[in-house]
Amino acid sequence: MKVASPEPASLPAEVTIWEVGARDGLQNEKEIVPLEVKLEFLRRLADAGLVVLEATSFVHPKWVPQLADATELLAELDQAPGARYPVLVPNARGLDRALESKVRDIAIFASATETFAQRNLNSDLDGQFGMFEPVVSRAVGEDIAVRGYLSMCFGDPWEGPVPVEQVVAAGKRLLEMGCFQLSLGDTIGVATPGHVEALLRAFVAAGVGVDKLAVHFHDTYGQALANTYTALRHGVSTVDSSAGGLGGCPYAKSATGNLATEDLVWMLEGLGIEHGVDLGALVETSRWMAEKLGRPSPSAVVKAMG
């Protein structure tokens, strides 16, 4: 049976762009990006109108040396009025460092699969929640907003396709322990629109409203925008993206760049969805960062407007 196209009214009127370029975008760089470049990158992104800017991570420098300057960055960061600057916190020590830096927004990073939990968190699928529970509880007690990232929601390079019910069960545990939002990550970029729809429907059927969900797509197979549009059709109104399409995952070598923020903004404008970003200023920012990194941006919109 042919399904009718969705009416524009089925799309959200406004989307929050969760910009991850400064953290997820830079964590996989081969060369260390200087602190002053990171600070300027964040300033330019804020000037372009982005209001949620994931700034850095308190992961141990041994594992992510590109973000070893997290404390210094936060100390020198000139935060734009009204903007939020979340940081990734992996454990209790990371939360200590975040509190010392007076951070008010954190994110934790969990896995939907056993193998990635072992490789990324040195835990197992069930044990990771025991590690996160005291972190979330303490943060919430300090009136800090906690976001939950769930990786490998659609496919795992070691385990293959991930059962929908397994993803829903893991995601619900993060929300139940106190995360205000759950970001569903397509870490290796294998999702397709039908899979996205099935997962979102499963979360709703399990009692999780789409207002609690965000999406985080990688563009390995060129599906990130199509997947995002599917999520928007189902009511998701927070989308993760990275300026210029920067990023990957240091623990999953098949993970390529994130959905480019410019490509997302172009689509949102075409759909008449409010987003608050100056596309021209954002493109200029990504061009500038591409020059600093010594390679062209993979963003289609950055290329087209070049």
SULHU-V296508 format. One record per residue. N is the residue number from 0. RES is the residue in one small letter. SS is DSSP state (H for helix, E for strand, C for the rest). PSI is psi in radians with two decimals (NA if undefined). OMEGA is omega in radians with two decimals (none if undefined). Layout:
n	res	ss	psi	omega
N	RES	SS	PSI	OMEGA
N	RES	SS	PSI	OMEGA
This chain:
n	res	ss	psi	omega
0	m	C	2.30	-3.14
1	k	C	2.27	3.14
2	v	C	2.32	-3.14
3	a	C	2.55	3.07
4	s	C	2.55	-3.12
5	p	C	2.50	3.03
6	e	C	2.64	3.10
7	p	H	-0.52	-3.12
8	a	H	-0.28	-3.13
9	s	H	-0.13	3.13
10	l	C	2.65	3.09
11	p	C	2.57	3.12
12	a	C	-0.47	-3.07
13	e	E	2.50	3.11
14	v	C	2.37	3.00
15	t	E	2.12	3.08
16	i	E	2.08	3.11
17	w	E	1.68	-3.03
18	e	E	2.10	-3.07
19	v	C	0.17	-3.04
20	g	C	-0.72	-3.06
21	a	C	-0.35	3.13
22	r	C	-1.26	-3.12
23	d	C	-0.58	-3.11
24	g	C	-0.60	-3.05
25	l	C	-0.21	-3.02
26	q	C	-0.32	-3.07
27	n	C	0.15	3.14
28	e	C	2.47	3.13
29	k	C	-0.63	3.14
30	e	C	2.57	3.11
31	i	C	2.21	3.09
32	v	C	2.22	-3.10
33	p	C	2.59	-3.13
34	l	H	-0.75	-3.09
35	e	H	-0.52	3.09
36	v	H	-0.73	3.11
37	k	H	-0.77	3.14
38	l	H	-0.74	3.12
39	e	H	-0.66	3.09
40	f	H	-0.86	3.13
41	l	H	-0.70	3.12
42	r	H	-0.79	-3.13
43	r	H	-0.69	3.11
44	l	H	-0.74	3.10
45	a	H	-0.71	3.12
46	d	H	-0.48	3.11
47	a	C	-0.08	3.06
48	g	C	-0.02	3.11
49	l	C	2.35	-3.03
50	v	C	-0.13	3.00
51	v	E	1.93	-3.02
52	l	E	1.78	3.12
53	e	C	1.99	-2.85
54	a	C	-0.71	-3.02
55	t	E	-2.92	-3.12
56	s	E	2.53	3.04
57	f	C	0.49	2.97
58	v	C	2.57	-3.11
59	h	C	2.35	-3.12
60	p	C	-0.44	3.10
61	k	C	-0.61	-3.07
62	w	C	-0.63	3.13
63	v	C	1.35	-3.08
64	p	H	-0.39	-3.13
65	q	H	-0.37	-3.11
66	l	H	0.45	-3.13
67	a	C	-0.29	-3.11
68	d	C	0.41	-3.04
69	a	H	-0.81	-3.12
70	t	H	-0.78	3.14
71	e	H	-0.71	3.14
72	l	H	-0.80	-3.11
73	l	H	-0.57	3.13
74	a	H	-0.57	-3.06
75	e	H	-0.15	-3.08
76	l	C	2.20	3.06
77	d	C	1.70	-3.01
78	q	C	2.31	3.13
79	a	C	2.47	3.12
80	p	C	2.29	3.10
81	g	C	-0.11	-3.14
82	a	C	2.70	3.08
83	r	E	2.50	-3.10
84	y	C	1.30	-3.14
85	p	C	2.73	3.03
86	v	E	2.62	3.10
87	l	E	2.31	-3.11
88	v	C	2.04	-3.04
89	p	C	-0.39	-2.99
90	n	C	-3.03	-3.08
91	a	H	-0.67	3.12
92	r	H	-0.67	3.08
93	g	H	-0.67	3.10
94	l	H	-0.68	3.07
95	d	H	-0.82	-3.13
96	r	H	-0.66	3.12
97	a	H	-0.73	3.12
98	l	H	-0.69	3.10
99	e	H	-0.52	3.13
100	s	C	0.12	3.10
101	k	C	0.65	3.08
102	v	C	2.46	-3.14
103	r	C	-0.12	3.12
104	d	E	2.18	3.06
105	i	E	2.89	3.02
106	a	E	2.53	3.01
107	i	E	2.76	-2.96
108	f	E	1.79	-3.10
109	a	E	2.97	-3.12
110	s	E	2.53	3.05
111	a	C	-0.07	-3.11
112	t	C	2.71	-3.12
113	e	H	-0.86	-3.04
114	t	H	-0.75	-3.13
115	f	H	-0.58	3.06
116	a	H	-0.71	3.14
117	q	H	-0.74	-3.06
118	r	H	-0.61	-3.04
119	n	H	-0.58	-3.01
120	l	H	-0.04	-3.09
121	n	C	0.72	-3.11
122	s	C	-3.04	2.97
123	d	C	3.07	-3.03
124	l	C	-0.75	-3.13
125	d	C	-0.68	-3.05
126	g	H	-0.47	-3.13
127	q	H	-0.55	-3.10
128	f	H	-0.59	3.05
129	g	H	-0.53	3.10
130	m	H	-0.65	-3.07
131	f	H	-0.52	-3.03
132	e	H	-0.86	3.14
133	p	H	-0.53	3.11
134	v	H	-0.85	-3.12
135	v	H	-0.77	-3.12
136	s	H	-0.79	-3.14
137	r	H	-0.74	-3.14
138	a	H	-0.81	3.13
139	v	H	-0.66	3.09
140	g	H	-0.43	3.09
141	e	C	0.16	3.14
142	d	C	0.63	3.08
143	i	C	2.33	3.10
144	a	E	2.32	-3.11
145	v	E	2.14	3.05
146	r	E	2.51	3.08
147	g	E	2.11	2.96
148	y	E	2.38	3.02
149	l	E	1.99	-3.09
150	s	E	2.88	3.10
151	m	C	0.70	-3.10
152	c	C	-0.32	-3.06
153	f	C	-0.49	3.12
154	g	E	2.65	-3.10
155	d	E	2.33	-3.08
156	p	C	-0.34	3.12
157	w	C	-0.57	-3.05
158	e	C	-0.22	-3.12
159	g	E	-2.67	-3.13
160	p	E	2.46	-3.10
161	v	C	2.20	-3.13
162	p	C	2.36	-3.12
163	v	H	-0.76	-3.09
164	e	H	-0.52	3.10
165	q	H	-0.70	3.11
166	v	H	-0.78	-3.13
167	v	H	-0.74	-3.13
168	a	H	-0.77	3.14
169	a	H	-0.74	-3.14
170	g	H	-0.73	3.13
171	k	H	-0.62	3.13
172	r	H	-0.67	3.11
173	l	H	-0.74	3.12
174	l	H	-0.71	-3.10
175	e	H	-0.47	3.13
176	m	C	-0.10	3.01
177	g	C	0.04	3.07
178	c	C	2.35	-3.12
179	f	C	-0.34	-3.10
180	q	E	2.59	3.11
181	l	E	2.10	3.11
182	s	E	2.07	-3.08
183	l	E	1.98	-3.01
184	g	E	2.21	2.98
185	d	E	1.32	-2.90
186	t	C	-0.62	-3.12
187	i	C	0.17	2.98
188	g	C	0.59	-3.09
189	v	C	-0.06	-3.09
190	a	C	2.68	3.00
191	t	C	2.83	-3.06
192	p	H	-0.68	3.13
193	g	H	-0.67	3.11
194	h	H	-0.71	3.10
195	v	H	-0.81	3.13
196	e	H	-0.76	-3.13
197	a	H	-0.71	-3.12
198	l	H	-0.75	3.13
199	l	H	-0.73	3.10
200	r	H	-0.65	-3.14
201	a	H	-0.68	3.09
202	f	H	-0.77	3.13
203	v	H	-0.74	3.12
204	a	H	-0.47	3.13
205	a	C	0.10	3.07
206	g	C	0.22	3.12
207	v	C	2.06	3.14
208	g	C	2.60	3.14
209	v	H	-0.33	3.09
210	d	H	-0.27	3.11
211	k	H	-0.06	-3.01
212	l	E	2.51	2.98
213	a	E	2.92	3.13
214	v	E	2.59	-3.06
215	h	E	1.72	-3.05
216	f	E	2.48	2.97
217	h	E	2.68	-2.95
218	d	C	0.57	-3.07
219	t	C	-0.77	-3.12
220	y	C	0.31	3.08
221	g	C	0.37	-3.06
222	q	C	0.02	-2.98
223	a	H	-0.78	-3.13
224	l	H	-0.74	3.11
225	a	H	-0.71	3.11
226	n	H	-0.69	3.12
227	t	H	-0.77	3.12
228	y	H	-0.71	3.09
229	t	H	-0.77	3.12
230	a	H	-0.73	3.11
231	l	H	-0.75	3.12
232	r	H	-0.49	-3.12
233	h	C	0.24	2.98
234	g	C	-0.05	3.10
235	v	C	2.33	-3.08
236	s	C	0.21	2.98
237	t	E	2.17	-3.09
238	v	E	2.25	3.06
239	d	E	2.46	3.06
240	s	E	2.93	-3.07
241	s	E	2.22	-3.14
242	a	H	2.25	3.13
243	g	H	0.06	-3.12
244	g	H	0.38	3.12
245	l	C	2.65	2.91
246	g	C	3.01	-3.13
247	g	C	-2.75	3.10
248	c	C	2.14	-3.09
249	p	C	-0.26	-3.10
250	y	C	-0.10	3.13
251	a	C	1.73	-2.96
252	k	C	-0.34	3.12
253	s	C	-0.04	-3.14
254	a	C	2.10	3.09
255	t	C	-2.84	-2.98
256	g	C	2.73	3.07
257	n	E	2.88	2.92
258	l	C	2.24	-3.14
259	a	E	2.31	-3.13
260	t	H	-0.66	3.13
261	e	H	-0.72	-3.14
262	d	H	-0.68	3.08
263	l	H	-0.82	-3.12
264	v	H	-0.74	3.12
265	w	H	-0.78	3.13
266	m	H	-0.76	-3.14
267	l	H	-0.70	3.12
268	e	H	-0.71	3.12
269	g	H	-0.46	3.13
270	l	H	-0.08	-3.12
271	g	C	0.44	-3.12
272	i	C	2.25	3.13
273	e	E	2.48	-3.14
274	h	C	-0.34	3.02
275	g	C	0.18	-3.04
276	v	C	2.43	3.02
277	d	C	1.84	-3.03
278	l	H	-0.72	3.14
279	g	H	-0.78	3.13
280	a	H	-0.64	3.12
281	l	H	-0.76	3.11
282	v	H	-0.75	3.11
283	e	H	-0.66	3.11
284	t	H	-0.76	-3.13
285	s	H	-0.60	3.05
286	r	H	-0.77	3.12
287	w	H	-0.81	-3.13
288	m	H	-0.65	3.10
289	a	H	-0.69	3.09
290	e	H	-0.71	3.13
291	k	H	-0.60	-3.11
292	l	H	-0.21	3.07
293	g	C	0.48	3.09
294	r	C	2.73	-3.11
295	p	C	2.67	3.08
296	s	C	2.43	3.08
297	p	C	-0.10	-3.11
298	s	C	2.26	3.11
299	a	H	-0.68	-3.11
300	v	H	-0.70	3.08
301	v	H	-0.76	3.11
302	k	H	-0.80	-3.07
303	a	H	-0.60	-3.11
304	m	C	0.10	-3.12
305	g	C	NA	none
